[in-house]
Amino acid sequence: MLLLLATSLTLLSSAYASKVAGAWYAGWHATEGYPLSNVSWDKYNTMYYSFATTTSDVNKISLEGSDGWLFPVFVSEAHAHGVEAHIAIGGWDGSIYFSSNVATAENRTAFVNTVIDFVKQYHLDGVNFDWEYPNEQGIGCNIVNSNDTANFLSFLRELREDCSHLTISAAVSLTPFRDSNGDPSTDVSAFAKVLDYIAIMNYDVWDSESWSPGVGPNAPLNDSCASSSEQQGSAVSAVKAWSNAGMPVDQIVLGVPSYGYSYSVNSSGAFVSGTKTLAAYPVFNSSNQPLGDAWDNTGSVDSCGVYQGSGGTFNFWGLVDGGFLNSEGTTAQGIYYRFDSCSQTPYVYNETSEVMISYDNAESFTAKGTFIKNAGLLGYAMWEAGGDYNNILIDAINSAI
């Protein structure tokens, strides 16, 4: 009986180990309240240091702006805790030169060597390419080429040939990479042969700079139950799109957020008429962006030289600090709450400040974990490790999986 129990536990442990339980670690937050000593290493098996960025020199990738001095310590700490140490290359501000770096055979070979040298220098287990986005403008000054996706594939093939044991992944949007016509690719099966997995960034689906005047879910699990005008993408539709295009579900990791967005919503429109029940998709004032938590950008110039104001970002801990949630991660006294059954995501509202926030909590992370398990996905990756509060989110998704 004891032997059977031990065998069962070993099988369970092996099954869990085969899943990706990951998070991105933002190096620039190491000195802003989330040092490496705060990482709950035992909750993860993979950690992506963010970000190394592309440069105009194909022979160089940079850690500038991400506390690069900390990176070797990050790798050592990860390995000491039995966690794979990966580097995330790119990001919203760091993808400017991806296109030019893979545009020609000569550049691709040079960039492959650059990545390999970086991996060897820091003794890394994996590389996560966060190109935002092939054949799409992204931040606004990214170099773009109609052959980006084909060139990216050629680059990955060469990298895979030279690094057979390196874990290679890509952070991707809700729809497959754009083809030469600018449409989502209908066949990405070749990418499945050179990537260990993709991580679908199922967040920022709706934010305060959204096309719509209504408050929507930052990271909807599903949207098929919403009206057609409110179907902007979800975990369910994204997995379907990628798998239909040839990416096996067991090579798909779901990206999940530890943050949400704030909106200025007049109290007259925040509630269902005649009640104190929060309304769905209420109109917000886009000219009055509420400031987020202490990590929110209060205004700065991006890598394109363009000034960007506050994004209204609230990390999960920021919702606690801001008085929207209590220390258990549930609604604080005097705050209104709604859980949307379609998107499986929550909202909170402070009637006094007239601030509404779309975010994720333990309930929504549990729902996403259950989806990952039932759909047969490879696991999850959370942006970012430092956004959680007392491991409430990560414990919820781990327990569900």
N, C-alpha and C positions, 0 to 999 in steps of 0.2 A: 504493500500500500504506500509506504513512504517512497519507494523507488518510483512508483507511478506518479506520485505527487511531484517529486523532484523532476521527473521527465517532463511533466506537464508545464511546470514552471519554467523549465529551460526552453521549451517550445514557445511559450508565451513571450519570454524574454527575447528569443531570436526573432519572433514575428514583429515585436515592437522595434527591435534594432534595425529591421529591414525598412522601416518607415523613416522618412525625414522629419525630424523634430527640430526645426531650425529657426533662427532669428538673425536679423541684421544688427550689427553693433556699429552705431554711428560714432566714429572716432572723435569728432568734434564735441561730443557730449561728455567725453571722459572727464573734462575739467569743468563741466556745467551740471554736476549733480549725479553723474552715473559712471563712476570709475570702474575699472575691471573688477575690483574687490566686491562690487555690488551684484555682479552677474551670478545668477543661480545656475551654475554650470550643470548641475545634476538634472535639470529639467530638459536639456537639449542633447542632441548628438551632432549637431552641425551649427557653426556660427560663421556668418559672413561679415568680414570687416569692410566698412564702407567709408569712403570710396577711394579707390585709385582711379584717376581720371586719364582720359586720352589727351595727348598733346599734339602739337603741330609736327613734332619729331616722331616719326614712326618707331624710332629706336628707344623711346622713353615713355613710360607711364608715371604719373605723379601722385604722391600722397599729400601734396600741399593742400592745406585746408582741412585735413582729416587727422591732425595730430600724428603725423607719420612716425615720430619718435616712439610712439606707443606701440606701433605695429608688431615689432619683434616680441615685446612683452605679451601682447595679445596671443600670438602664436604659441608661446611657451605655456601660458596659462591654459589655453584650450587643450593642448596636448597633455598637460599635467592632469587634467580632469577627464581625459578620454574622449574629448570632443574634437571633431574634425575642424581644422582652421582653413577657411576659404577667404579669398579676396574677391570683393565685388568691384568690377571695373565699369565705370560709366556713371550712371545715375542721371537725374534730370539736368544737372549742371555740368556733367563730365562726359557727355557723349558727342561733343562737337566734332571730333576728328575720327570717329569710328569709320565713317564712310570713306574718307581719303586713305585711312590706314589699311583698308581691305580692297581698294579700288583696282589695284593692279597685282599681277602675279608677284612682281618684285616686292611690292609693299606688303603683301600678305605673308610672304616668307620672312620678311624683316620683322613684322609684327608678331608672328609665331615665335620667333627667336626672342623677342622682347618679353613676351609672356613667359616663355620657358625659363629665361634667365631670372625673372622676378620670382617665379615659383621655387626655383632652386635656391636663390639667395635667402628666402625666408622659410624654406622647408614647409611649403604649403601642401594641403591635401586636395584642394580644389580651387577652381576659378568659376565665378558667377558673372556672366556677361550681362550687364544691365544697359543695353543699348536702347535709348529712348529717342527715336524709334527708327528702324530701317525704312527708308523711303517715306518717312514722315518728318515734318519739320521739328517736332518736339519743342525745345525751349525757344526757338526762334532764330538762332544763328547756327544751328547744326548744318554741317555740309550734308547735302542730300543728293542721291544718285538713284535713278530708276532701277539700276541693277544692284542696289544695296543688298537685297535678300539673297540673290544668287551669289554675290561676292562674299557675303557672310558665311554662306554654306561652304564655299570653296575654302575659306579661311579655317573654318572649324574642321573640315576634313583633313587639312594639312596638320593642324594642331593635334587632332586625335591620332593621326598616324605617328606623330613624334612623341605623344604622351599617352600611351595605351592605358596606364594605371591612374591617371589623373581624373578626378571627378570634374566633369565639365557641365555646367548648367547655364540656363539663360532666364532672366526675369523678363516676362513678356506681358503684352497687353491682353485685353479680353478677346481680341480677334487675332487670327494667325497673321504672321508677317505679311506686309504688303508686297504684291507682285509688281512687275514692271509697269503695269497699268495703274497702280495705286490702289488696287482692290485686295481684300484679304485672300491670301493664297488658298487654293483648294486642295493642295497636296503638299504637306510638310513631312511626309514619311521619311525623306532623306535626312531631315534634321534629327529624327528619332534614332538614326543609326550612329550619329556622331555626338549627340548630347545624352548625358545620363538622364537628365530630366529638364523640364521647364517649370518655372514658378510663375503662375498666373497672378499678376498684381490686381487682385480683386478689391481695389480701393480707389478713392478719388473718382468714383463713378458719378457722384453728385458732390458739388462743393459750392461755396458761396460765390464762385465765379462761373457757376454753371450757366448753360444756355437758358435754363428755365428760371422763372421768378419764384418757383415753389421750392420749399425745403424738402430734399429727397435723401435717400439712404446713401451714406458714404460707401458702404460695402455690402450691398444686397446679396443674400444667399440665393434668392430667387426673385424673379420679377414677372414670371409668366402669368401670375394672378393679378398683375396691375394692368391698368388701361394701356393701350398701345402707345400713347404719348408719354407714358411714364416708364417705358421699357428701354432703359439705356444700357443694359448689360448687367450681368450677375454671375455668381460662381457657377450656377447651373447652366446658363446659356454659354458661358465661356468654355467650360469643360466640353460641352456638346460641340461647339464650333471647332475646337482644337482636335478632339477625337475624331470628328467627322472628316477632318482634313488629314488624318493619318497619324496623329500622335497618340500612342497607346495610353489608356487611362492610368496604368501603373507607372508611367513616366511623367505624370502630372502632379505637381505640388501646388497646393492652394496658398496663395499669399493672403495673409490676414492682417488687419491693422490694429494697433494698440492706441489709436487716436481717432478723433472725430473733428467736425467743423462746426463753428458757431455762426449763427445767423441773427440778424436784427428783425424780430417779428413783433409787430404791434399787437398788444393784448386783445384788441378787438377782432383780430383775425387768427389768433393762436388757438382759439377754442371753437368747438362745434357750437353753433348758435344756441344760446340759452342754457349752456352747460359749462362745466369746468373740465370737459374731456378734450384733450389735445386733438386738433384737427390734422388730417393727413395733407401733406403737400401745401401748407399755408404759404401765402405770399410773404416775401421778405424784402427788406430795403437794402438793395445792393450798394447804395451810396454810403451806407453806415455800417462798415465792417467791424463787429466787436473784436477786440483784442483777445487772443487766446491765452494760453498759460505762459509761464516764464520762458519756455523754449520757443515761443512763437516769434516769427520775424516781425519786428516792429517797423521795418523799412530798411532796405539795403539795395545795392546794385548787384544784379545777377552776373553770371559769367559772360553774358552778351553785352554788358554795360548798360542794361536797362533797369531803371528803378522799379522795385517791387515793394508794395506795401504789405501790411499784415495779412496773413492767410487765415487768421482766426482758428488756428489749430489748438485743440485741447487733447493732450495725452490723457490716458486713463488716470494717472496720478494727478494730472492737472485738474481733472473734474472733481477729485477729492479736495485738492487744495483750494479750488474755486468755490467750494461749498455746494456743488451740484449733487455730489455723492458723499455718502458717509464712509468711514474706514472699512466697512464690509463690502463696499462697492455697490451698494444699493442706494436708492433715492434718498437724499437728505430731506430733513423736515422743511416744509414750505416750498418744495420743488415739485412741479408737475411732471408726470412720467407717462409715456406711451410706448408700448411694444407693438411694432407693426408685424402682423401675422404673415403678410406676404413676403416682405424682404427679410423677415426674422432679425430685425435690428431695432434698437431702442432710440428714444428721443427724450430729452429732458428740457424743461422750460422754467426760467425764472421770471415770474410775472412782473416783479419790481424793476429789474434791469431790462426786461423784454428781450432776453437772449435765449434762443433755442439752439440745442446742440444735437446733431445726429452723430452717433458713436457706436461702439461695440462694447458689450458687457459679458459677464459669465454666461448668461443665457444664450446670447447670439454665438459666442465661441463654442458652446456645447453643441448648438445646432450645426455649426460648421464642421466640428469634429465628427459628429454623427454622419454628416454628408460625406466627408472624406472616407470614413470607414465603409459606409454602405456602397459608395460609388467605386470603391477599390482604388482610390488615389494613393499616391506614394507617400503623402504626408502634408505638412504645412511649413510655411516660413513666415514669421511675423516681423513686420516693420513697426516698431523696432523694439529690441530687447529692453531698452531703457524706458519705454512708455508704459509698461505695466505697473501695477501697484500691489505689493505683497504677493506677487505671482497669482493673483486672482484669475486673470485671463488665461495664462499658460496652464495653470492647473485644470481649468475647465476643459480646454481642448484636449489636453493629454488624457484626462479621465474618459472623455467621450471616445477617443481613438483606442 
